[in-house]
Amino acid sequence: MLALLIIIIVIGIILEAISLRRNPEKVELDCAISELCTEPGTPFHVQTTVANKSLVPISYLGIWELYPLHAVIPESLTSYTRHDGHLIKKVCRLGGRRRKKLTLETSIRKRGVHLFRGEAIEFGDFMGLREYRSKVALNREIVVYPEKFECPHLADALGRFCGDVAAKRHLIRDPIITVGSREYTGREPMKEMHWLQSAHRGQLMVREFDYNRQHSVSLLLSVEGIDPWKDDEMDGCCATARTICETLLASGAIVSFFTNARLRRRDEKEIWKCEVSSGYTGRFLEGLGRAASHACGTLEGLLAFALRESSHDSAFVVVLPAKDHRGDEAARRLRAGTGQEVLVISAEALGGGGAA
């Protein structure tokens, strides 16, 4: 019995000595998020993968991660709230040359770019007398879209605007869509001649164009003048822009989106442009999720860029923050440049129960 006890003590001393010489670089940490972008409040999974590259098993392994402040944290986890997020601790055991995946379901309702960071890993010696901690440099992000904005006054204003644009587009013939041909009357320009049909019929024929041309709308979001400390105002502007765009798409329009907002964790551009159509809204929604209250350009620059880049028959919708009272000036400039319909939406007016 005494011999067995001595053998156990010797084995323990050997394992303790081996554990004290463990190389922290042999433990690797990685993190993956199931979604790159998500709707507000929609659950997604964060998978942490830890790998032991050495042959020595780890009886205690602590993983410290920093989750965003607005992430929902399960009560079963050990967590500490800091000014920059929730510090989460996960504990597991790991054998030699083994890999383990730890999956956590969470959700975020707040619009924006949210970072998940690996803070550190810690492990103890075989006897549990000491702990060793190693810093980890690991960043993963997820973009949360703005919430859908519901407002009767905005819906009424958009309904009237879409009706005016739809009525006006019937007056414009589409030079691309040909629905047939008819006899030449002598008043049509030469560019409308249908030479193939003329040769086939033995008389001059002209193309008959479709009048129901799909209308296009340029949607402008200016963030100039938004208080950088008031996230609610910026979130409201982005939610308004999303609602307007989805309403326009539902009416059959093709939307070109322009903003002077800086996009977080992206190269800064004075104006960011995005083409949006039904079924292809992902890039637009990601842009709204990344949009910050910092303006890379002025409202005047935004209007000039949109006039230059929009199609000649495009109507305009402009979303302005509460402190920007240049809506009438913006509308006059756009109408003078195109002669098309212009709708200006003020965050201040929506907050007070109306649309300008």
Helices and strands as residue ranges (DSSP letters): H 2-20, G 24-26, E 27-33, E 37-38, E 44-52, E 58-67, E 78-82, E 85-94, E 99-106, E 112-124, E 131-144, H 152-169, E 178-183, G 190-192, H 195-201, E 205-209, E 216-221, H 231-250, E 254-259, E 261-263, E 272-276, H 282-290, E 291-295, H 299-309, E 315-320, H 327-338, E 342-346, H 347-352
